[in-house]
Amino acid sequence: MTEKVQGPASYFPAMEKKYGRPIGEWQQLVREKRAAEPDAKHMALVSWLKSEHGMGHGHANALVAYVLAAD
């Protein structure tokens, strides 16, 4: 029996379907943005995903939370 994915990663299948990119690409975009702007805070990254990539707030928030926690 497989465990159900919880937390921010639970959004990833829907994000891939809705936005048409593999989650790894989205994670890399966030990492590149952080490299370019090391002082960028969580909500600044969320706002960037929303304005530049048309991502919804919940998806952007989950992605940023996941990347920040992983890094």
N, CA, C and O atoms as a GROMACS GRO file, in nm:
protein
  284
    1MET      N    1   0.084  -0.120   0.000
    1MET     CA    2   0.000   0.000   0.000
    1MET      C    3   0.088   0.125   0.000
    1MET      O    4   0.181   0.135   0.080
    2THR      N    5   0.059   0.218  -0.088
    2THR     CA    6   0.138   0.340  -0.095
    2THR      C    7   0.077   0.447  -0.005
    2THR      O    8  -0.045   0.456   0.011
    3GLU      N    9   0.166   0.528   0.053
    3GLU     CA   10   0.119   0.636   0.138
    3GLU      C   11   0.074   0.754   0.052
    3GLU      O   12   0.132   0.781  -0.053
    4LYS      N   13  -0.028   0.822   0.098
    4LYS     CA   14  -0.076   0.940   0.029
    4LYS      C   15   0.022   1.055   0.053
    4LYS      O   16   0.065   1.080   0.165
    5VAL      N   17   0.057   1.125  -0.056
    5VAL     CA   18   0.148   1.239  -0.045
    5VAL      C   19   0.076   1.351   0.028
    5VAL      O   20  -0.040   1.380  -0.001
    6GLN      N   21   0.146   1.412   0.122
    6GLN     CA   22   0.087   1.521   0.200
    6GLN      C   23   0.174   1.645   0.190
    6GLN      O   24   0.286   1.640   0.138
    7GLY      N   25   0.124   1.754   0.240
    7GLY     CA   26   0.199   1.878   0.241
    7GLY      C   27   0.206   1.941   0.103
    7GLY      O   28   0.125   1.911   0.016
    8PRO      N   29   0.304   2.030   0.084
    8PRO     CA   30   0.314   2.102  -0.044
    8PRO      C   31   0.324   2.010  -0.165
    8PRO      O   32   0.271   2.043  -0.272
    9ALA      N   33   0.390   1.897  -0.151
    9ALA     CA   34   0.407   1.806  -0.265
    9ALA      C   35   0.274   1.750  -0.315
    9ALA      O   36   0.266   1.702  -0.428
   10SER      N   37   0.171   1.755  -0.232
   10SER     CA   38   0.040   1.703  -0.276
   10SER      C   39  -0.018   1.787  -0.390
   10SER      O   40  -0.106   1.740  -0.462
   11TYR      N   41   0.030   1.908  -0.408
   11TYR     CA   42  -0.016   1.995  -0.516
   11TYR      C   43   0.051   1.965  -0.649
   11TYR      O   44   0.000   2.004  -0.754
   12PHE      N   45   0.165   1.896  -0.647
   12PHE     CA   46   0.249   1.885  -0.766
   12PHE      C   47   0.182   1.821  -0.887
   12PHE      O   48   0.197   1.873  -0.997
   13PRO      N   49   0.109   1.711  -0.873
   13PRO     CA   50   0.044   1.654  -0.992
   13PRO      C   51  -0.053   1.753  -1.059
   13PRO      O   52  -0.057   1.763  -1.182
   14ALA      N   53  -0.130   1.824  -0.980
   14ALA     CA   54  -0.224   1.922  -1.035
   14ALA      C   55  -0.151   2.038  -1.101
   14ALA      O   56  -0.196   2.091  -1.203
   15MET      N   57  -0.038   2.077  -1.043
   15MET     CA   58   0.040   2.187  -1.100
   15MET      C   59   0.097   2.148  -1.235
   15MET      O   60   0.094   2.227  -1.329
   16GLU      N   61   0.150   2.027  -1.244
   16GLU     CA   62   0.204   1.981  -1.372
   16GLU      C   63   0.096   1.980  -1.480
   16GLU      O   64   0.119   2.020  -1.594
   17LYS      N   65  -0.021   1.934  -1.442
   17LYS     CA   66  -0.132   1.927  -1.538
   17LYS      C   67  -0.178   2.068  -1.578
   17LYS      O   68  -0.199   2.095  -1.697
   18LYS      N   69  -0.194   2.155  -1.480
   18LYS     CA   70  -0.249   2.287  -1.508
   18LYS      C   71  -0.152   2.378  -1.583
   18LYS      O   72  -0.192   2.451  -1.674
   19TYR      N   73  -0.024   2.374  -1.545
   19TYR     CA   74   0.072   2.469  -1.600
   19TYR      C   75   0.163   2.409  -1.707
   19TYR      O   76   0.243   2.481  -1.767
   20GLY      N   77   0.152   2.277  -1.731
   20GLY     CA   78   0.220   2.214  -1.844
   20GLY      C   79   0.370   2.197  -1.835
   20GLY      O   80   0.436   2.175  -1.937
   21ARG      N   81   0.426   2.206  -1.716
   21ARG     CA   82   0.569   2.185  -1.696
   21ARG      C   83   0.589   2.082  -1.586
   21ARG      O   84   0.510   2.076  -1.492
   22PRO      N   85   0.695   2.002  -1.598
   22PRO     CA   86   0.726   1.910  -1.488
   22PRO      C   87   0.762   1.990  -1.362
   22PRO      O   88   0.815   2.101  -1.370
   23ILE      N   89   0.734   1.934  -1.247
   23ILE     CA   90   0.758   2.006  -1.122
   23ILE      C   91   0.905   2.040  -1.105
   23ILE      O   92   0.939   2.143  -1.045
   24GLY      N   93   0.993   1.955  -1.156
   24GLY     CA   94   1.136   1.985  -1.147
   24GLY      C   95   1.174   2.115  -1.215
   24GLY      O   96   1.262   2.186  -1.168
   25GLU      N   97   1.107   2.146  -1.326
   25GLU     CA   98   1.133   2.274  -1.394
   25GLU      C   99   1.088   2.391  -1.309
   25GLU      O  100   1.157   2.493  -1.301
   26TRP      N  101   0.973   2.378  -1.246
   26TRP     CA  102   0.924   2.485  -1.158
   26TRP      C  103   1.019   2.505  -1.040
   26TRP      O  104   1.049   2.618  -1.002
   27GLN      N  105   1.064   2.395  -0.983
   27GLN     CA  106   1.157   2.405  -0.871
   27GLN      C  107   1.286   2.474  -0.915
   27GLN      O  108   1.341   2.557  -0.842
   28GLN      N  109   1.334   2.440  -1.033
   28GLN     CA  110   1.456   2.501  -1.083
   28GLN      C  111   1.437   2.651  -1.107
   28GLN      O  112   1.527   2.730  -1.079
   29LEU      N  113   1.321   2.691  -1.158
   29LEU     CA  114   1.293   2.834  -1.176
   29LEU      C  115   1.299   2.909  -1.044
   29LEU      O  116   1.355   3.018  -1.036
   30VAL      N  117   1.241   2.851  -0.939
   30VAL     CA  118   1.245   2.915  -0.807
   30VAL      C  119   1.389   2.923  -0.758
   30VAL      O  120   1.431   3.026  -0.705
   31ARG      N  121   1.465   2.817  -0.776
   31ARG     CA  122   1.606   2.819  -0.732
   31ARG      C  123   1.687   2.924  -0.810
   31ARG      O  124   1.771   2.992  -0.752
   32GLU      N  125   1.662   2.935  -0.938
   32GLU     CA  126   1.732   3.036  -1.019
   32GLU      C  127   1.695   3.178  -0.975
   32GLU      O  128   1.780   3.266  -0.969
   33LYS      N  129   1.568   3.198  -0.944
   33LYS     CA  130   1.524   3.330  -0.896
   33LYS      C  131   1.591   3.363  -0.764
   33LYS      O  132   1.634   3.476  -0.741
   34ARG      N  133   1.600   3.263  -0.675
   34ARG     CA  134   1.668   3.284  -0.546
   34ARG      C  135   1.815   3.314  -0.566
   34ARG      O  136   1.872   3.395  -0.492
   35ALA      N  137   1.878   3.249  -0.663
   35ALA     CA  138   2.020   3.275  -0.690
   35ALA      C  139   2.039   3.418  -0.741
   35ALA      O  140   2.137   3.484  -0.707
   36ALA      N  141   1.946   3.463  -0.823
   36ALA     CA  142   1.954   3.598  -0.879
   36ALA      C  143   1.919   3.704  -0.774
   36ALA      O  144   1.971   3.816  -0.778
   37GLU      N  145   1.832   3.667  -0.681
   37GLU     CA  146   1.787   3.760  -0.576
   37GLU      C  147   1.794   3.687  -0.442
   37GLU      O  148   1.690   3.644  -0.390
   38PRO      N  149   1.914   3.673  -0.385
   38PRO     CA  150   1.932   3.593  -0.263
   38PRO      C  151   1.851   3.641  -0.142
   38PRO      O  152   1.822   3.562  -0.051
   39ASP      N  153   1.816   3.768  -0.140
   39ASP     CA  154   1.740   3.820  -0.027
   39ASP      C  155   1.589   3.807  -0.044
   39ASP      O  156   1.512   3.848   0.044
   40ALA      N  157   1.545   3.749  -0.156
   40ALA     CA  158   1.401   3.735  -0.182
   40ALA      C  159   1.337   3.646  -0.076
   40ALA      O  160   1.385   3.536  -0.049
   41LYS      N  161   1.232   3.694  -0.017
   41LYS     CA  162   1.158   3.621   0.086
   41LYS      C  163   1.050   3.535   0.022
   41LYS      O  164   1.021   3.547  -0.097
   42HIS      N  165   0.993   3.450   0.103
   42HIS     CA  166   0.889   3.356   0.059
   42HIS      C  167   0.780   3.426  -0.023
   42HIS      O  168   0.752   3.386  -0.136
   43MET      N  169   0.721   3.529   0.033
   43MET     CA  170   0.607   3.592  -0.035
   43MET      C  171   0.650   3.667  -0.161
   43MET      O  172   0.570   3.681  -0.253
   44ALA      N  173   0.773   3.715  -0.167
   44ALA     CA  174   0.822   3.779  -0.290
   44ALA      C  175   0.832   3.675  -0.401
   44ALA      O  176   0.801   3.704  -0.517
   45LEU      N  177   0.876   3.555  -0.367
   45LEU     CA  178   0.884   3.447  -0.466
   45LEU      C  179   0.745   3.404  -0.510
   45LEU      O  180   0.723   3.376  -0.628
   46VAL      N  181   0.652   3.397  -0.417
   46VAL     CA  182   0.513   3.363  -0.450
   46VAL      C  183   0.455   3.467  -0.545
   46VAL      O  184   0.393   3.433  -0.646
   47SER      N  185   0.474   3.592  -0.513
   47SER     CA  186   0.423   3.701  -0.598
   47SER      C  187   0.483   3.695  -0.738
   47SER      O  188   0.414   3.718  -0.837
   48TRP      N  189   0.611   3.664  -0.747
   48TRP     CA  190   0.678   3.651  -0.876
   48TRP      C  191   0.617   3.538  -0.959
   48TRP      O  192   0.590   3.557  -1.078
   49LEU      N  193   0.594   3.422  -0.898
   49LEU     CA  194   0.532   3.312  -0.971
   49LEU      C  195   0.392   3.349  -1.020
   49LEU      O  196   0.352   3.312  -1.130
   50LYS      N  197   0.319   3.421  -0.938
   50LYS     CA  198   0.183   3.462  -0.975
   50LYS      C  199   0.185   3.563  -1.090
   50LYS      O  200   0.110   3.548  -1.186
   51SER      N  201   0.271   3.664  -1.080
   51SER     CA  202   0.269   3.770  -1.181
   51SER      C  203   0.340   3.731  -1.310
   51SER      O  204   0.293   3.765  -1.419
   52GLU      N  205   0.451   3.662  -1.301
   52GLU     CA  206   0.529   3.628  -1.419
   52GLU      C  207   0.487   3.498  -1.487
   52GLU      O  208   0.508   3.481  -1.607
   53HIS      N  209   0.427   3.407  -1.412
   53HIS     CA  210   0.395   3.276  -1.467
   53HIS      C  211   0.247   3.239  -1.456
   53HIS      O  212   0.207   3.129  -1.494
   54GLY      N  213   0.166   3.331  -1.404
   54GLY     CA  214   0.022   3.308  -1.397
   54GLY      C  215  -0.020   3.197  -1.302
   54GLY      O  216  -0.127   3.139  -1.318
   55MET      N  217   0.063   3.168  -1.205
   55MET     CA  218   0.033   3.060  -1.111
   55MET      C  219  -0.062   3.111  -1.003
   55MET      O  220  -0.055   3.226  -0.960
   56GLY      N  221  -0.152   3.024  -0.960
   56GLY     CA  222  -0.242   3.058  -0.852
   56GLY      C  223  -0.168   3.067  -0.720
   56GLY      O  224  -0.058   3.012  -0.706
   57HIS      N  225  -0.226   3.136  -0.624
   57HIS     CA  226  -0.160   3.159  -0.496
   57HIS      C  227  -0.126   3.029  -0.423
   57HIS      O  228  -0.015   3.013  -0.374
   58GLY      N  229  -0.220   2.938  -0.416
   58GLY     CA  230  -0.198   2.813  -0.344
   58GLY      C  231  -0.087   2.730  -0.404
   58GLY      O  232  -0.003   2.676  -0.333
   59HIS      N  233  -0.085   2.722  -0.537
   59HIS     CA  234   0.020   2.646  -0.605
   59HIS      C  235   0.156   2.713  -0.586
   59HIS      O  236   0.255   2.646  -0.557
   60ALA      N  237   0.161   2.844  -0.603
   60ALA     CA  238   0.286   2.916  -0.587
   60ALA      C  239   0.338   2.903  -0.444
   60ALA      O  240   0.458   2.881  -0.423
   61ASN      N  241   0.251   2.916  -0.348
   61ASN     CA  242   0.289   2.905  -0.208
   61ASN      C  243   0.343   2.765  -0.177
   61ASN      O  244   0.445   2.752  -0.110
   62ALA      N  245   0.277   2.662  -0.225
   62ALA     CA  246   0.321   2.524  -0.202
   62ALA      C  247   0.458   2.501  -0.265
   62ALA      O  248   0.545   2.440  -0.203
   63LEU      N  249   0.478   2.548  -0.386
   63LEU     CA  250   0.605   2.529  -0.455
   63LEU      C  251   0.718   2.597  -0.382
   63LEU      O  252   0.823   2.537  -0.359
   64VAL      N  253   0.699   2.722  -0.344
   64VAL     CA  254   0.803   2.797  -0.274
   64VAL      C  255   0.831   2.733  -0.139
   64VAL      O  256   0.948   2.718  -0.102
   65ALA      N  257   0.730   2.694  -0.066
   65ALA     CA  258   0.750   2.630   0.064
   65ALA      C  259   0.832   2.503   0.049
   65ALA      O  260   0.922   2.477   0.129
   66TYR      N  261   0.801   2.424  -0.052
   66TYR     CA  262   0.872   2.298  -0.074
   66TYR      C  263   1.020   2.324  -0.107
   66TYR      O  264   1.108   2.262  -0.049
   67VAL      N  265   1.044   2.416  -0.199
   67VAL     CA  266   1.182   2.446  -0.240
   67VAL      C  267   1.262   2.503  -0.123
   67VAL      O  268   1.376   2.462  -0.100
   68LEU      N  269   1.205   2.595  -0.050
   68LEU     CA  270   1.278   2.654   0.062
   68LEU      C  271   1.309   2.551   0.170
   68LEU      O  272   1.417   2.553   0.228
   69ALA      N  273   1.215   2.462   0.196
   69ALA     CA  274   1.238   2.357   0.296
   69ALA      C  275   1.343   2.257   0.249
   69ALA      O  276   1.424   2.210   0.329
   70ALA      N  277   1.342   2.226   0.120
   70ALA     CA  278   1.437   2.129   0.065
   70ALA      C  279   1.579   2.186   0.060
   70ALA      O  280   1.677   2.113   0.078
   71ASP      N  281   1.589   2.315   0.037
   71ASP     CA  282   1.721   2.377   0.025
   71ASP      C  283   1.772   2.419   0.162
   71ASP      O  284   1.882   2.474   0.173
   0.00000   0.00000   0.00000
